[in-house]
């Protein structure tokens, strides 16, 4: 089975979000909505639900009217396929390439691919500059923009909110903690600032370790953490490795795991 964590450039209009949610039905494991990022993260299973969601998003959203704290290429911004237990890497790659071809052929949206060739941050930086789309036209779709379609392993999206707004410090901390296992940005989010991270090796550098790295650097600057925020789900092995008395501070809980949500989906209605 494949997981697909689709990032859609809509986080404010509840009516539109309801339309998007209805398009994927019971293949939706989790939905995280952020109005400041103006972004919704749909954690899905399979290959059909991502296509249904993409079709709905292209029909009702317009990237020209979009403004939010998070960088984006298009209304269907990022579509990564992740092999879960029982699936292999080759299946994720096949699903990636098939989705990119489908989105270009069906909707005329240019797609950039990431995975073994390049990272998602590299894709964002080079798209339409010195990197041409893998499929579709050479220019962005008028209303849908472009899409980054990828294959990757399990990843945790994790935000650390600062107790005092300081964008310069947030960017400095993000730069300090960034490395092979952490991709990070310092962002202004409404009246607050956060260090927004993707933990790409969560079994070795998970939420506990990431929070500690950020906290050390904030304390050195006389600052502190307000709260942590998990975006989406985590593998069960990650939460099992963290003492239970730390879960709340890290925004973790047993029902925030991929395995728990898959079990609920499989249970009789």
C-alpha positions in Angstrom: 0.0 0.0 0.0 1.2 3.5 -0.8 0.7 6.6 1.3 0.3 9.9 -0.6 0.6 13.2 1.3 -0.9 15.8 -1.0 -0.3 19.5 -0.2 -3.0 21.7 -1.6 -2.8 25.5 -1.7 -6.0 26.2 0.2 -6.3 26.7 4.0 -9.0 29.3 4.6 -12.2 28.7 2.7 -14.1 26.0 4.6 -16.6 25.4 1.8 -13.8 24.7 -0.7 -12.0 22.4 1.9 -15.3 20.5 2.3 -15.5 20.0 -1.4 -11.9 18.7 -1.6 -12.5 16.4 1.4 -15.6 14.9 -0.2 -13.6 14.0 -3.3 -11.4 11.5 -1.5 -13.9 9.7 0.8 -12.5 7.0 3.1 -9.1 7.1 1.5 -8.4 10.2 3.7 -6.3 9.3 6.8 -5.7 12.8 8.0 -6.3 16.5 7.1 -4.2 19.3 8.5 -5.3 22.9 7.6 -3.2 26.0 8.2 -4.9 29.4 7.3 -1.6 31.3 7.7 0.3 29.0 5.4 -2.9 28.9 3.3 -2.3 25.2 2.9 -4.0 21.9 3.5 -2.1 18.6 3.9 -4.2 15.6 2.9 -2.7 12.2 4.0 -4.2 9.7 1.6 -3.8 6.0 0.7 -3.6 4.6 -2.8 -3.3 6.2 -6.2 -6.9 7.0 -7.1 -7.6 9.4 -4.2 -4.7 11.8 -5.1 -6.1 12.0 -8.7 -9.6 12.7 -7.5 -8.3 15.4 -5.1 -6.1 17.0 -7.8 -9.1 17.2 -10.2 -11.3 18.8 -7.6 -8.5 21.3 -6.6 -7.9 22.3 -10.2 -11.6 22.9 -10.8 -12.2 25.2 -7.8 -8.8 26.9 -7.0 -6.8 29.6 -8.7 -3.1 30.0 -7.8 -3.3 33.7 -9.0 -5.4 34.5 -6.0 -3.2 32.7 -3.5 -1.0 34.3 -0.8 0.4 32.4 2.2 3.5 32.0 4.4 4.5 28.7 2.7 6.3 28.6 -0.7 4.3 26.9 -3.5 4.4 26.1 -7.2 0.7 25.5 -7.8 -2.7 24.7 -6.3 -1.8 21.0 -6.3 1.6 21.8 -4.9 3.3 18.6 -3.7 2.3 15.0 -4.4 4.8 12.5 -2.7 4.2 8.8 -2.8 5.5 6.8 0.2 5.8 3.0 0.3 4.3 1.6 3.5 4.8 -1.8 5.0 4.2 -4.4 2.3 5.1 -2.0 -0.6 8.5 -1.3 -2.1 10.4 1.7 -3.5 9.8 0.7 -7.1 6.0 1.0 -6.5 6.3 4.5 -5.3 8.4 5.5 -8.3 6.0 3.9 -10.7 3.1 5.8 -9.0 5.0 9.0 -9.1 5.7 8.8 -12.8 2.2 7.7 -13.6 0.6 10.6 -11.7 2.9 13.1 -13.4 2.0 11.8 -16.8 -1.7 11.8 -15.9 -1.8 15.3 -14.5 0.0 16.7 -17.5 -2.2 14.8 -20.0 -5.5 15.2 -18.2 -5.2 18.8 -16.9 -2.3 20.4 -18.8 -0.3 21.0 -15.6 3.5 20.8 -15.8 5.0 18.4 -13.3 8.5 18.4 -11.8 9.7 15.2 -10.2 11.7 14.6 -7.1 13.2 11.6 -5.4 16.5 9.9 -6.3 17.2 12.7 -8.9 16.8 15.7 -6.6 15.2 16.8 -3.3 12.0 18.8 -3.1 13.8 22.0 -2.0 16.1 21.7 -5.0 13.0 21.2 -7.2 11.4 24.4 -5.9 14.6 26.4 -6.3 15.2 25.4 -9.9 11.7 24.9 -11.4 11.2 26.9 -14.6 14.8 28.3 -14.3 17.4 25.7 -15.1 15.0 22.8 -14.5 12.3 21.9 -17.1 9.1 20.0 -16.2 9.4 16.2 -16.5 5.9 16.2 -18.1 3.5 18.8 -19.4 4.0 22.2 -20.9 7.1 24.3 -20.3 5.1 27.1 -18.7 2.8 27.1 -15.6 -0.9 26.4 -16.1 -2.8 29.7 -15.9 -4.8 28.9 -12.8 -3.2 25.7 -11.4 0.5 26.6 -11.7 2.7 23.5 -11.5 3.1 20.5 -9.3 6.1 18.7 -7.7 5.5 14.9 -7.8 7.8 12.7 -5.8 8.7 9.4 -4.3 10.2 9.4 -0.8 10.4 7.5 2.5 8.5 8.4 5.6 8.9 12.0 6.6 7.6 14.1 9.5 6.5 17.7 9.0 7.1 19.4 12.4 6.8 23.0 13.4 8.3 24.7 16.4 6.5 28.0 17.3 8.6 30.6 19.1 7.3 32.3 22.3 8.3 35.7 20.9 8.0 36.7 17.3 11.5 37.2 15.8 11.8 36.3 12.1 15.5 37.0 11.9 16.1 34.6 14.8 13.8 32.0 13.3 15.7 32.1 10.0 19.0 31.9 11.8 17.9 28.9 13.9 16.5 27.2 10.8 19.8 27.6 9.1 21.7 26.2 12.1 19.6 23.1 12.4 19.4 22.4 8.7 21.2 19.4 7.4 20.9 16.0 5.8 18.2 14.8 8.2 16.4 18.2 8.7 15.0 20.6 6.1 14.0 23.8 7.7 12.7 27.3 7.1 12.1 30.2 9.5 8.7 31.7 8.7 6.5 34.6 9.7 3.1 33.1 10.4 0.5 35.8 11.2 1.8 37.6 14.2 4.1 34.7 15.3 7.3 33.0 13.9 8.1 29.4 13.6 10.9 27.1 12.6 9.1 24.8 10.1 10.9 21.5 9.5 10.7 18.3 7.5 12.4 15.5 9.3 13.6 13.2 6.5 15.1 10.5 8.7 12.5 10.4 11.5 13.8 7.2 13.1 17.1 8.8 13.9 16.2 12.5 14.0 12.5 12.7 15.1 10.4 15.4 16.8 12.2 14.9 20.2 15.6 15.5 18.7 14.4 18.4 16.4 12.8 20.2 19.3 16.0 19.9 21.4 18.1 21.3 18.6 15.8 24.3 18.1 15.5 24.9 21.9 19.3 24.9 22.4 19.7 27.6 19.8 16.7 29.7 21.1 18.0 29.6 24.6 21.4 30.7 23.5 19.7 33.8 22.0 17.5 34.4 25.1 14.4 33.0 23.5 12.1 30.0 24.1 9.5 27.7 22.6 5.8 28.4 22.7 4.6 25.1 21.3 5.2 22.3 18.8 3.0 21.2 16.0 2.8 18.0 14.1 1.6 18.3 10.5 0.0 15.0 9.4 1.0 11.6 10.8 4.0 9.8 12.1 5.2 6.2 11.8 4.3 4.2 15.0 8.0 3.4 15.6 8.7 7.1 16.0 6.3 7.6 18.9 7.2 4.3 20.5 10.8 5.5 20.8 9.7 8.6 22.8 8.8 8.6 26.5 5.1 8.9 26.9 5.4 11.9 29.3 6.9 13.9 26.4 4.2 13.2 23.8 2.0 16.2 24.7 4.8 18.7 24.4 5.7 17.3 21.0 2.0 17.3 19.8 2.1 13.5 19.6 -0.5 10.8 20.5 -1.1 7.2 19.5 -4.0 8.1 17.2 -1.6 10.4 15.2 0.2 7.4 13.8 -0.1 6.0 10.2 -0.7 2.5 11.6 -3.6 3.7 13.9 -5.4 5.5 11.1 -4.9 2.5 8.7 -6.4 0.2 11.4 -9.4 2.5 11.8 -9.9 2.7 8.0 -9.9 -1.1 7.8 -12.4 -1.6 10.6 -16.0 -2.3 9.7 -18.2 0.8 9.5 
